[in-house]
Amino acid sequence: MSVSLYYSAHRPHPLTEAETAAVERVAAGHLAAFPYEDEESLHLYGDGGGEPDGILAGSTKLPFDPDRVVPVMVHVLDAVTELRRALPDARWHVHMDDLDVDWDETEGYGFPGMRDADPTAG
């Protein structure tokens, strides 16, 4: 059984050209820095998830390897945090299957203690 992170942003108006460029920069930067070629990273759908008012959506299947779960999760949630900050007027929903991921204005998206582990180990 796999576990996935899901992320989506909604608002009544579409992305502007500047916002689209910001989203592309964030996605490209995080994909280039992703440390595992054989794991899934940030994956954005092309249609905003097909939801009403959807402007951005995606998902990431988390690895089965327990040594990689936290580093992959940190990397993806850091990318989603940057995306939220680039689109601050959107309504965001980030969750891991049925569990909502908390938002903190300072830290961004994450779970308690998640960043206590070394995300580059493994």
NORGISUL-V326624 format. One record per residue. N is the residue number from 1. OMEGA is omega in whole degrees, -180 to 180 (* if undefined). NEAR is the number of other ideal C-beta (glycine too) atoms within 12 Angstrom. Layout:
[[N/OMEGA/NEAR] [N/OMEGA/NEAR]]
//
This chain:
[[1/-180/7] [2/177/15] [3/-178/21] [4/169/25] [5/177/39] [6/-178/33] [7/180/43] [8/178/32] [9/-177/35] [10/170/24] [11/-175/22] [12/-178/12] [13/-176/15] [14/176/19] [15/173/25] [16/176/15] [17/180/10] [18/179/12] [19/177/24] [20/178/21] [21/179/14] [22/178/22] [23/180/35] [24/177/21] [25/180/18] [26/-178/29] [27/-179/30] [28/179/18] [29/-180/20] [30/177/29] [31/179/24] [32/-178/15] [33/-177/21] [34/-171/28] [35/-174/23] [36/180/24] [37/-174/10] [38/177/12] [39/178/26] [40/177/26] [41/177/35] [42/179/37] [43/-180/27] [44/176/32] [45/-178/21] [46/-172/15] [47/-178/15] [48/179/26] [49/179/22] [50/-179/14] [51/173/19] [52/-179/14] [53/179/21] [54/178/28] [55/-180/35] [56/177/43] [57/177/33] [58/179/35] [59/177/27] [60/174/38] [61/-179/24] [62/-177/30] [63/175/27] [64/-178/15] [65/-177/14] [66/179/15] [67/-178/18] [68/-175/28] [69/-177/30] [70/178/26] [71/179/29] [72/-180/38] [73/179/38] [74/-178/37] [75/-177/37] [76/-180/47] [77/174/38] [78/177/32] [79/180/37] [80/175/43] [81/178/32] [82/178/28] [83/178/37] [84/-180/32] [85/177/24] [86/-179/28] [87/-170/32] [88/-178/17] [89/179/18] [90/172/30] [91/-175/20] [92/171/32] [93/179/27] [94/-179/37] [95/175/24] [96/-171/29] [97/-177/17] [98/-176/9] [99/178/15] [100/177/17] [101/-177/33] [102/174/21] [103/175/23] [104/-177/17] [105/-179/11] [106/-174/11] [107/-175/21] [108/-179/26] [109/176/34] [110/177/29] [111/179/25] [112/178/10] [113/-175/12] [114/-176/28] [115/176/23] [116/177/13] [117/178/20] [118/-176/13] [119/179/25] [120/179/17] [121/175/14] [122/*/19]]
//
